[in-house]
């Protein structure tokens, strides 16, 4: 069992930065790949980024590539998402999630989800 709690969301102007964090409970955190997803009002949930259990591999959605960076610290049971050059279209509730599946970009394969944190980017 893994419980996930996100933090770090807020209101920021376009071009600004935010850093989201997700703290996991449970001793098996390091055995899960971790992902970030987001959902804007009226839209489907979409994949943002994911990182392997070692932290050695990462993957990003094209829409955030070059602007967002995912990282993890297994000693602290934490995964982070550094978001730079934010755009109004990045506005959404951001969720972290844990998976042992190899297809990281599909939310269907994630077993555990956090409650989400709101990110709002003003123009």
C-alpha positions as CSV (number, residue, x, y, z in Angstrom):
1,X,0.0,0.0,0.0
2,X,1.3,3.5,-1.0
3,X,-0.3,6.7,0.1
4,X,0.6,9.9,-1.9
5,X,0.3,13.5,-0.8
6,X,1.0,16.4,-3.2
7,X,1.9,19.9,-2.3
8,X,3.4,23.0,-3.9
9,X,0.5,24.1,-6.2
10,X,-0.6,27.7,-6.3
11,X,-1.2,30.8,-8.5
12,X,1.6,32.0,-10.7
13,X,1.9,34.4,-13.6
14,X,2.8,33.2,-17.1
15,X,6.5,32.6,-17.4
16,X,6.9,31.8,-13.7
17,X,7.9,28.7,-12.0
18,X,6.5,26.3,-9.4
19,X,7.8,23.1,-7.8
20,X,5.4,20.3,-6.9
21,X,6.3,17.7,-4.4
22,X,4.7,14.3,-3.7
23,X,5.5,12.5,-0.5
24,X,4.8,8.8,-0.4
25,X,4.2,6.6,2.7
26,X,5.2,3.0,2.7
27,X,8.5,1.2,2.6
28,X,8.1,0.1,-1.1
29,X,8.2,3.5,-2.7
30,X,11.5,2.8,-4.4
31,X,10.1,-0.1,-6.2
32,X,7.5,2.0,-8.1
33,X,7.9,4.2,-11.1
34,X,6.2,7.5,-10.4
35,X,4.2,9.8,-12.7
36,X,2.6,13.2,-12.8
37,X,-0.7,13.7,-14.5
38,X,-3.0,16.7,-14.8
39,X,-6.6,17.4,-15.4
40,X,-8.0,20.8,-16.5
41,X,-11.7,21.6,-16.1
42,X,-13.8,20.0,-18.7
43,X,-10.8,18.0,-20.1
44,X,-9.6,14.5,-19.7
45,X,-6.7,13.6,-17.4
46,X,-3.4,13.8,-19.3
47,X,0.1,12.4,-18.8
48,X,2.8,15.0,-17.9
49,X,5.9,13.1,-16.9
50,X,7.2,9.9,-15.3
51,X,10.4,8.6,-13.8
52,X,11.7,5.1,-13.2
53,X,12.2,3.6,-9.8
54,X,15.9,4.3,-9.9
55,X,15.5,7.8,-11.3
56,X,17.6,6.9,-14.2
57,X,14.9,7.1,-16.9
58,X,12.4,9.9,-17.5
59,X,9.7,10.6,-20.0
60,X,7.7,13.7,-20.7
61,X,4.7,14.8,-22.6
62,X,5.6,16.9,-25.7
63,X,3.7,19.8,-24.2
64,X,6.0,20.1,-21.3
65,X,9.3,18.8,-22.7
66,X,12.1,21.3,-22.0
67,X,10.1,23.2,-19.4
68,X,9.3,20.6,-16.7
69,X,11.7,18.3,-14.9
70,X,10.8,15.3,-12.8
71,X,13.0,14.0,-10.1
72,X,12.9,11.7,-7.1
73,X,14.7,11.1,-3.8
74,X,14.1,7.5,-2.7
75,X,15.7,8.2,0.7
76,X,13.0,10.8,1.3
77,X,10.2,9.0,-0.4
78,X,9.6,12.0,-2.6
79,X,9.0,12.8,-6.2
80,X,9.1,16.3,-7.5
81,X,8.1,18.2,-10.6
82,X,9.9,21.4,-11.4
83,X,7.8,23.6,-13.7
84,X,9.4,26.5,-15.5
85,X,8.1,28.9,-18.2
86,X,4.6,28.2,-17.1
87,X,1.8,28.9,-19.5
88,X,-1.9,29.5,-18.9
89,X,-2.6,26.2,-20.6
90,X,-0.7,24.5,-17.8
91,X,-3.5,25.3,-15.4
92,X,-4.9,22.1,-14.0
93,X,-5.1,19.9,-10.9
94,X,-1.8,17.9,-10.8
95,X,-1.7,14.4,-9.5
96,X,1.2,12.1,-8.7
97,X,0.8,8.4,-9.1
98,X,2.7,5.2,-8.6
99,X,3.0,2.2,-10.9
100,X,4.8,-1.0,-11.4
101,X,3.8,-1.2,-15.0
102,X,6.1,-0.5,-17.9
103,X,3.7,1.8,-19.8
104,X,4.1,5.0,-17.9
105,X,2.1,7.3,-20.0
106,X,-1.2,5.6,-19.4
107,X,-3.0,6.4,-16.2
108,X,-4.8,3.1,-16.4
109,X,-1.7,1.4,-15.3
110,X,-1.2,3.4,-12.1
111,X,-2.2,1.7,-8.8
112,X,-2.0,4.6,-6.4
113,X,-2.9,8.3,-6.7
114,X,-2.6,11.4,-4.6
115,X,-5.5,13.8,-4.0
116,X,-4.1,16.5,-6.4
117,X,-2.8,20.0,-6.1
118,X,-4.2,23.0,-8.0
119,X,-1.9,24.9,-10.3
120,X,-3.2,28.1,-11.8
121,X,-1.2,30.2,-14.3
122,X,-2.5,33.7,-15.1
123,X,-1.9,35.4,-18.4
